[in-house]
């Protein structure tokens, strides 16, 4: 394999890692938003 193929493979791997990281961040953010909404609903019932 020449250097350009290694560079292309590293570039693709880097973007796959970043894409996976962003996907997990979005999933966690959505879960936190749901939990906050549930918490807000339960807090309003107590008042």
Predicted model as a PDB file, atoms N, CA, C, CB and O in Angstrom, pLDDT in the B-factor column:
MODEL        1                                                                  
ATOM      1  N   UNK A   1       0.847  -1.197   0.000  1.00 68.00           N  
ATOM      2  CA  UNK A   1       0.000   0.000   0.000  1.00 68.00           C  
ATOM      3  C   UNK A   1       0.883   1.248   0.000  1.00 68.00           C  
ATOM      4  CB  UNK A   1      -0.958   0.005   1.231  1.00 68.00           C  
ATOM      5  O   UNK A   1       1.866   1.333   0.735  1.00 68.00           O  
ATOM      6  N   UNK A   2       0.519   2.183  -0.817  1.00 93.00           N  
ATOM      7  CA  UNK A   2       1.304   3.406  -0.817  1.00 93.00           C  
ATOM      8  C   UNK A   2       0.752   4.396   0.210  1.00 93.00           C  
ATOM      9  CB  UNK A   2       1.316   4.036  -2.219  1.00 93.00           C  
ATOM     10  O   UNK A   2      -0.280   4.152   0.835  1.00 93.00           O  
ATOM     11  N   UNK A   3       1.441   5.488   0.367  1.00 94.00           N  
ATOM     12  CA  UNK A   3       1.119   6.456   1.418  1.00 94.00           C  
ATOM     13  C   UNK A   3      -0.260   7.080   1.234  1.00 94.00           C  
ATOM     14  CB  UNK A   3       2.168   7.548   1.455  1.00 94.00           C  
ATOM     15  O   UNK A   3      -0.944   7.360   2.218  1.00 94.00           O  
ATOM     16  N   UNK A   4      -0.679   7.302  -0.011  1.00 95.00           N  
ATOM     17  CA  UNK A   4      -1.980   7.924  -0.260  1.00 95.00           C  
ATOM     18  C   UNK A   4      -3.114   7.016   0.230  1.00 95.00           C  
ATOM     19  CB  UNK A   4      -2.152   8.232  -1.766  1.00 95.00           C  
ATOM     20  O   UNK A   4      -4.109   7.503   0.768  1.00 95.00           O  
ATOM     21  N   UNK A   5      -2.968   5.719   0.048  1.00 95.00           N  
ATOM     22  CA  UNK A   5      -4.014   4.798   0.511  1.00 95.00           C  
ATOM     23  C   UNK A   5      -4.085   4.778   2.038  1.00 95.00           C  
ATOM     24  CB  UNK A   5      -3.755   3.373  -0.025  1.00 95.00           C  
ATOM     25  O   UNK A   5      -5.176   4.708   2.604  1.00 95.00           O  
ATOM     26  N   UNK A   6      -2.941   4.838   2.704  1.00 96.00           N  
ATOM     27  CA  UNK A   6      -2.935   4.921   4.163  1.00 96.00           C  
ATOM     28  C   UNK A   6      -3.574   6.223   4.635  1.00 96.00           C  
ATOM     29  CB  UNK A   6      -1.502   4.810   4.700  1.00 96.00           C  
ATOM     30  O   UNK A   6      -4.325   6.239   5.610  1.00 96.00           O  
ATOM     31  N   UNK A   7      -3.272   7.302   3.941  1.00 96.00           N  
ATOM     32  CA  UNK A   7      -3.851   8.599   4.288  1.00 96.00           C  
ATOM     33  C   UNK A   7      -5.370   8.571   4.109  1.00 96.00           C  
ATOM     34  CB  UNK A   7      -3.230   9.719   3.423  1.00 96.00           C  
ATOM     35  O   UNK A   7      -6.107   9.071   4.959  1.00 96.00           O  
ATOM     36  N   UNK A   8      -5.835   7.987   3.004  1.00 96.00           N  
ATOM     37  CA  UNK A   8      -7.278   7.892   2.763  1.00 96.00           C  
ATOM     38  C   UNK A   8      -7.938   7.026   3.831  1.00 96.00           C  
ATOM     39  CB  UNK A   8      -7.559   7.314   1.357  1.00 96.00           C  
ATOM     40  O   UNK A   8      -9.013   7.371   4.323  1.00 96.00           O  
ATOM     41  N   UNK A   9      -7.313   5.907   4.199  1.00 97.00           N  
ATOM     42  CA  UNK A   9      -7.872   5.036   5.229  1.00 97.00           C  
ATOM     43  C   UNK A   9      -7.942   5.755   6.576  1.00 97.00           C  
ATOM     44  CB  UNK A   9      -7.036   3.755   5.355  1.00 97.00           C  
ATOM     45  O   UNK A   9      -8.928   5.620   7.300  1.00 97.00           O  
ATOM     46  N   UNK A  10      -6.916   6.507   6.909  1.00 97.00           N  
ATOM     47  CA  UNK A  10      -6.910   7.262   8.166  1.00 97.00           C  
ATOM     48  C   UNK A  10      -7.992   8.347   8.144  1.00 97.00           C  
ATOM     49  CB  UNK A  10      -5.517   7.897   8.412  1.00 97.00           C  
ATOM     50  O   UNK A  10      -8.654   8.583   9.155  1.00 97.00           O  
ATOM     51  N   UNK A  11      -8.170   8.997   7.012  1.00 98.00           N  
ATOM     52  CA  UNK A  11      -9.183  10.037   6.872  1.00 98.00           C  
ATOM     53  C   UNK A  11     -10.576   9.445   7.073  1.00 98.00           C  
ATOM     54  CB  UNK A  11      -9.080  10.716   5.489  1.00 98.00           C  
ATOM     55  O   UNK A  11     -11.395  10.010   7.798  1.00 98.00           O  
ATOM     56  N   UNK A  12     -10.841   8.316   6.437  1.00 98.00           N  
ATOM     57  CA  UNK A  12     -12.139   7.654   6.567  1.00 98.00           C  
ATOM     58  C   UNK A  12     -12.362   7.189   8.009  1.00 98.00           C  
ATOM     59  CB  UNK A  12     -12.234   6.455   5.596  1.00 98.00           C  
ATOM     60  O   UNK A  12     -13.446   7.370   8.564  1.00 98.00           O  
ATOM     61  N   UNK A  13     -11.341   6.595   8.604  1.00 98.00           N  
ATOM     62  CA  UNK A  13     -11.465   6.128   9.987  1.00 98.00           C  
ATOM     63  C   UNK A  13     -11.744   7.289  10.935  1.00 98.00           C  
ATOM     64  CB  UNK A  13     -10.190   5.391  10.420  1.00 98.00           C  
ATOM     65  O   UNK A  13     -12.561   7.175  11.848  1.00 98.00           O  
ATOM     66  N   UNK A  14     -11.063   8.400  10.712  1.00 98.00           N  
ATOM     67  CA  UNK A  14     -11.271   9.580  11.555  1.00 98.00           C  
ATOM     68  C   UNK A  14     -12.710  10.066  11.465  1.00 98.00           C  
ATOM     69  CB  UNK A  14     -10.311  10.705  11.154  1.00 98.00           C  
ATOM     70  O   UNK A  14     -13.324  10.366  12.489  1.00 98.00           O  
ATOM     71  N   UNK A  15     -13.259  10.147  10.256  1.00 98.00           N  
ATOM     72  CA  UNK A  15     -14.633  10.619  10.109  1.00 98.00           C  
ATOM     73  C   UNK A  15     -15.635   9.622  10.671  1.00 98.00           C  
ATOM     74  CB  UNK A  15     -14.940  10.890   8.648  1.00 98.00           C  
ATOM     75  O   UNK A  15     -16.674  10.022  11.196  1.00 98.00           O  
ATOM     76  N   UNK A  16     -15.342   8.337  10.568  1.00 98.00           N  
ATOM     77  CA  UNK A  16     -16.228   7.343  11.185  1.00 98.00           C  
ATOM     78  C   UNK A  16     -16.238   7.487  12.705  1.00 98.00           C  
ATOM     79  CB  UNK A  16     -15.794   5.918  10.794  1.00 98.00           C  
ATOM     80  O   UNK A  16     -17.290   7.394  13.338  1.00 98.00           O  
ATOM     81  N   UNK A  17     -15.072   7.713  13.278  1.00 98.00           N  
ATOM     82  CA  UNK A  17     -14.984   7.906  14.728  1.00 98.00           C  
ATOM     83  C   UNK A  17     -15.739   9.157  15.147  1.00 98.00           C  
ATOM     84  CB  UNK A  17     -13.515   7.998  15.177  1.00 98.00           C  
ATOM     85  O   UNK A  17     -16.486   9.134  16.126  1.00 98.00           O  
ATOM     86  N   UNK A  18     -15.551  10.248  14.414  1.00 98.00           N  
ATOM     87  CA  UNK A  18     -16.264  11.488  14.735  1.00 98.00           C  
ATOM     88  C   UNK A  18     -17.775  11.322  14.578  1.00 98.00           C  
ATOM     89  CB  UNK A  18     -15.769  12.631  13.840  1.00 98.00           C  
ATOM     90  O   UNK A  18     -18.543  11.802  15.413  1.00 98.00           O  
ATOM     91  N   UNK A  19     -18.199  10.651  13.524  1.00 98.00           N  
ATOM     92  CA  UNK A  19     -19.625  10.425  13.307  1.00 98.00           C  
ATOM     93  C   UNK A  19     -20.244   9.602  14.424  1.00 98.00           C  
ATOM     94  CB  UNK A  19     -19.849   9.734  11.979  1.00 98.00           C  
ATOM     95  O   UNK A  19     -21.343   9.904  14.891  1.00 98.00           O  
ATOM     96  N   UNK A  20     -19.539   8.562  14.853  1.00 98.00           N  
ATOM     97  CA  UNK A  20     -20.024   7.729  15.950  1.00 98.00           C  
ATOM     98  C   UNK A  20     -20.112   8.531  17.240  1.00 98.00           C  
ATOM     99  CB  UNK A  20     -19.114   6.514  16.145  1.00 98.00           C  
ATOM    100  O   UNK A  20     -21.081   8.410  17.990  1.00 98.00           O  
ATOM    101  N   UNK A  21     -19.104   9.346  17.494  1.00 98.00           N  
ATOM    102  CA  UNK A  21     -19.083  10.172  18.696  1.00 98.00           C  
ATOM    103  C   UNK A  21     -20.251  11.154  18.697  1.00 98.00           C  
ATOM    104  CB  UNK A  21     -17.752  10.928  18.804  1.00 98.00           C  
ATOM    105  O   UNK A  21     -20.935  11.308  19.708  1.00 98.00           O  
ATOM    106  N   UNK A  22     -20.478  11.816  17.566  1.00 98.00           N  
ATOM    107  CA  UNK A  22     -21.580  12.771  17.484  1.00 98.00           C  
ATOM    108  C   UNK A  22     -22.934  12.079  17.636  1.00 98.00           C  
ATOM    109  CB  UNK A  22     -21.526  13.527  16.158  1.00 98.00           C  
ATOM    110  O   UNK A  22     -23.847  12.627  18.253  1.00 98.00           O  
ATOM    111  N   UNK A  23     -23.062  10.884  17.076  1.00 98.00           N  
ATOM    112  CA  UNK A  23     -24.311  10.136  17.208  1.00 98.00           C  
ATOM    113  C   UNK A  23     -24.586   9.793  18.666  1.00 98.00           C  
ATOM    114  CB  UNK A  23     -24.263   8.856  16.365  1.00 98.00           C  
ATOM    115  O   UNK A  23     -25.720   9.911  19.129  1.00 98.00           O  
ATOM    116  N   UNK A  24     -23.550   9.368  19.393  1.00 98.00           N  
ATOM    117  CA  UNK A  24     -23.766   9.051  20.806  1.00 98.00           C  
ATOM    118  C   UNK A  24     -24.072  10.308  21.614  1.00 98.00           C  
ATOM    119  CB  UNK A  24     -22.539   8.342  21.386  1.00 98.00           C  
ATOM    120  O   UNK A  24     -24.872  10.263  22.548  1.00 98.00           O  
ATOM    121  N   UNK A  25     -23.444  11.425  21.263  1.00 98.00           N  
ATOM    122  CA  UNK A  25     -23.741  12.673  21.966  1.00 98.00           C  
ATOM    123  C   UNK A  25     -25.192  13.091  21.761  1.00 98.00           C  
ATOM    124  CB  UNK A  25     -22.806  13.785  21.494  1.00 98.00           C  
ATOM    125  O   UNK A  25     -25.864  13.497  22.709  1.00 98.00           O  
ATOM    126  N   UNK A  26     -25.670  12.993  20.538  1.00 98.00           N  
ATOM    127  CA  UNK A  26     -27.059  13.361  20.252  1.00 98.00           C  
ATOM    128  C   UNK A  26     -28.011  12.452  21.017  1.00 98.00           C  
ATOM    129  CB  UNK A  26     -27.345  13.284  18.737  1.00 98.00           C  
ATOM    130  O   UNK A  26     -29.001  12.923  21.577  1.00 98.00           O  
ATOM    131  N   UNK A  27     -27.724  11.165  21.047  1.00 97.00           N  
ATOM    132  CA  UNK A  27     -28.573  10.226  21.789  1.00 97.00           C  
ATOM    133  C   UNK A  27     -28.607  10.537  23.268  1.00 97.00           C  
ATOM    134  CB  UNK A  27     -28.092   8.807  21.583  1.00 97.00           C  
ATOM    135  O   UNK A  27     -29.670  10.504  23.887  1.00 97.00           O  
ATOM    136  N   UNK A  28     -27.467  10.834  23.835  1.00 97.00           N  
ATOM    137  CA  UNK A  28     -27.416  11.169  25.263  1.00 97.00           C  
ATOM    138  C   UNK A  28     -28.142  12.470  25.544  1.00 97.00           C  
ATOM    139  CB  UNK A  28     -25.965  11.268  25.742  1.00 97.00           C  
ATOM    140  O   UNK A  28     -28.839  12.580  26.553  1.00 97.00           O  
ATOM    141  N   UNK A  29     -27.994  13.468  24.664  1.00 97.00           N  
ATOM    142  CA  UNK A  29     -28.660  14.749  24.843  1.00 97.00           C  
ATOM    143  C   UNK A  29     -30.170  14.576  24.801  1.00 97.00           C  
ATOM    144  CB  UNK A  29     -28.209  15.746  23.773  1.00 97.00           C  
ATOM    145  O   UNK A  29     -30.889  15.182  25.594  1.00 97.00           O  
ATOM    146  N   UNK A  30     -30.654  13.748  23.876  1.00 97.00           N  
ATOM    147  CA  UNK A  30     -32.093  13.505  23.800  1.00 97.00           C  
ATOM    148  C   UNK A  30     -32.601  12.808  25.058  1.00 97.00           C  
ATOM    149  CB  UNK A  30     -32.427  12.667  22.563  1.00 97.00           C  
ATOM    150  O   UNK A  30     -33.691  13.112  25.542  1.00 97.00           O  
ATOM    151  N   UNK A  31     -31.816  11.878  25.584  1.00 97.00           N  
ATOM    152  CA  UNK A  31     -32.225  11.187  26.804  1.00 97.00           C  
ATOM    153  C   UNK A  31     -32.295  12.166  27.978  1.00 97.00           C  
ATOM    154  CB  UNK A  31     -31.251  10.035  27.125  1.00 97.00           C  
ATOM    155  O   UNK A  31     -33.227  12.106  28.781  1.00 97.00           O  
ATOM    156  N   UNK A  32     -31.328  13.054  28.078  1.00 96.00           N  
ATOM    157  CA  UNK A  32     -31.324  14.045  29.157  1.00 96.00           C  
ATOM    158  C   UNK A  32     -32.523  14.971  29.025  1.00 96.00           C  
ATOM    159  CB  UNK A  32     -30.016  14.861  29.147  1.00 96.00           C  
ATOM    160  O   UNK A  32     -33.154  15.307  30.028  1.00 96.00           O  
ATOM    161  N   UNK A  33     -32.850  15.390  27.801  1.00 96.00           N  
ATOM    162  CA  UNK A  33     -34.015  16.254  27.599  1.00 96.00           C  
ATOM    163  C   UNK A  33     -35.302  15.553  28.028  1.00 96.00           C  
ATOM    164  CB  UNK A  33     -34.113  16.682  26.128  1.00 96.00           C  
ATOM    165  O   UNK A  33     -36.170  16.166  28.650  1.00 96.00           O  
ATOM    166  N   UNK A  34     -35.424  14.255  27.692  1.00 95.00           N  
ATOM    167  CA  UNK A  34     -36.609  13.496  28.115  1.00 95.00           C  
ATOM    168  C   UNK A  34     -36.689  13.411  29.629  1.00 95.00           C  
ATOM    169  CB  UNK A  34     -36.590  12.084  27.513  1.00 95.00           C  
ATOM    170  O   UNK A  34     -37.757  13.585  30.217  1.00 95.00           O  
ATOM    171  N   UNK A  35     -35.547  13.140  30.258  1.00 94.00           N  
ATOM    172  CA  UNK A  35     -35.534  13.029  31.715  1.00 94.00           C  
ATOM    173  C   UNK A  35     -35.871  14.359  32.374  1.00 94.00           C  
ATOM    174  CB  UNK A  35     -34.173  12.537  32.197  1.00 94.00           C  
ATOM    175  O   UNK A  35     -36.572  14.385  33.386  1.00 94.00           O  
ATOM    176  N   UNK A  36     -35.383  15.460  31.816  1.00 93.00           N  
ATOM    177  CA  UNK A  36     -35.717  16.776  32.354  1.00 93.00           C  
ATOM    178  C   UNK A  36     -37.200  17.076  32.196  1.00 93.00           C  
ATOM    179  CB  UNK A  36     -34.890  17.857  31.666  1.00 93.00           C  
ATOM    180  O   UNK A  36     -37.820  17.652  33.090  1.00 93.00           O  
ATOM    181  N   UNK A  37     -37.767  16.687  31.064  1.00 93.00           N  
ATOM    182  CA  UNK A  37     -39.203  16.903  30.854  1.00 93.00           C  
ATOM    183  C   UNK A  37     -40.009  16.096  31.863  1.00 93.00           C  
ATOM    184  CB  UNK A  37     -39.611  16.520  29.412  1.00 93.00           C  
ATOM    185  O   UNK A  37     -40.982  16.601  32.423  1.00 93.00           O  
ATOM    186  N   UNK A  38     -39.616  14.850  32.101  1.00 92.00           N  
ATOM    187  CA  UNK A  38     -40.313  14.019  33.090  1.00 92.00           C  
ATOM    188  C   UNK A  38     -40.164  14.600  34.490  1.00 92.00           C  
ATOM    189  CB  UNK A  38     -39.776  12.578  33.059  1.00 92.00           C  
ATOM    190  O   UNK A  38     -41.108  14.585  35.280  1.00 92.00           O  
ATOM    191  N   UNK A  39     -38.988  15.105  34.787  1.00 90.00           N  
ATOM    192  CA  UNK A  39     -38.740  15.708  36.085  1.00 90.00           C  
ATOM    193  C   UNK A  39     -39.601  16.955  36.267  1.00 90.00           C  
ATOM    194  CB  UNK A  39     -37.253  16.054  36.240  1.00 90.00           C  
ATOM    195  O   UNK A  39     -40.151  17.193  37.342  1.00 90.00           O  
ATOM    196  N   UNK A  40     -39.709  17.746  35.202  1.00 87.00           N  
ATOM    197  CA  UNK A  40     -40.547  18.942  35.260  1.00 87.00           C  
ATOM    198  C   UNK A  40     -42.000  18.609  35.485  1.00 87.00           C  
ATOM    199  CB  UNK A  40     -40.406  19.739  33.995  1.00 87.00           C  
ATOM    200  O   UNK A  40     -42.688  19.302  36.235  1.00 87.00           O  
ATOM    201  N   UNK A  41     -42.480  17.554  34.844  1.00 87.00           N  
ATOM    202  CA  UNK A  41     -43.878  17.130  35.005  1.00 87.00           C  
ATOM    203  C   UNK A  41     -44.130  16.655  36.422  1.00 87.00           C  
ATOM    204  CB  UNK A  41     -44.230  16.015  34.005  1.00 87.00           C  
ATOM    205  O   UNK A  41     -45.161  16.984  37.009  1.00 87.00           O  
ATOM    206  N   UNK A  42     -43.197  15.879  36.988  1.00 84.00           N  
ATOM    207  CA  UNK A  42     -43.391  15.385  38.343  1.00 84.00           C  
ATOM    208  C   UNK A  42     -43.285  16.515  39.357  1.00 84.00           C  
ATOM    209  CB  UNK A  42     -42.375  14.295  38.663  1.00 84.00           C  
ATOM    210  O   UNK A  42     -43.943  16.471  40.396  1.00 84.00           O  
ATOM    211  N   UNK A  43     -42.472  17.522  39.075  1.00 76.00           N  
ATOM    212  CA  UNK A  43     -42.342  18.668  39.979  1.00 76.00           C  
ATOM    213  C   UNK A  43     -43.598  19.516  39.987  1.00 76.00           C  
ATOM    214  CB  UNK A  43     -41.148  19.523  39.586  1.00 76.00           C  
ATOM    215  O   UNK A  43     -43.954  20.089  41.017  1.00 76.00           O  
ATOM    216  N   UNK A  44     -44.284  19.603  38.830  1.00 73.00           N  
ATOM    217  CA  UNK A  44     -45.506  20.390  38.763  1.00 73.00           C  
ATOM    218  C   UNK A  44     -46.652  19.715  39.486  1.00 73.00           C  
ATOM    219  CB  UNK A  44     -45.886  20.642  37.328  1.00 73.00           C  
ATOM    220  O   UNK A  44     -47.543  20.392  39.999  1.00 73.00           O  
ATOM    221  N   UNK A  45     -46.647  18.405  39.537  1.00 65.00           N  
ATOM    222  CA  UNK A  45     -47.726  17.678  40.230  1.00 65.00           C  
ATOM    223  C   UNK A  45     -47.668  17.899  41.732  1.00 65.00           C  
ATOM    224  CB  UNK A  45     -47.645  16.178  39.926  1.00 65.00           C  
ATOM    225  O   UNK A  45     -48.699  17.898  42.405  1.00 65.00           O  
ATOM    226  N   UNK A  46     -46.467  18.088  42.257  1.00 58.00           N  
ATOM    227  CA  UNK A  46     -46.331  18.255  43.715  1.00 58.00           C  
ATOM    228  C   UNK A  46     -46.843  19.584  44.191  1.00 58.00           C  
ATOM    229  CB  UNK A  46     -44.894  18.104  44.130  1.00 58.00           C  
ATOM    230  O   UNK A  46     -47.249  19.714  45.346  1.00 58.00           O  
ATOM    231  N   UNK A  47     -46.834  20.579  43.324  1.00 52.00           N  
ATOM    232  CA  UNK A  47     -47.237  21.923  43.732  1.00 52.00           C  
ATOM    233  C   UNK A  47     -48.699  22.086  43.782  1.00 52.00           C  
ATOM    234  CB  UNK A  47     -46.676  22.934  42.830  1.00 52.00           C  
ATOM    235  O   UNK A  47     -49.189  23.167  44.111  1.00 52.00           O  
TER     236      UNK A  47                                                      
ENDMDL                                                                          
END                                                                             
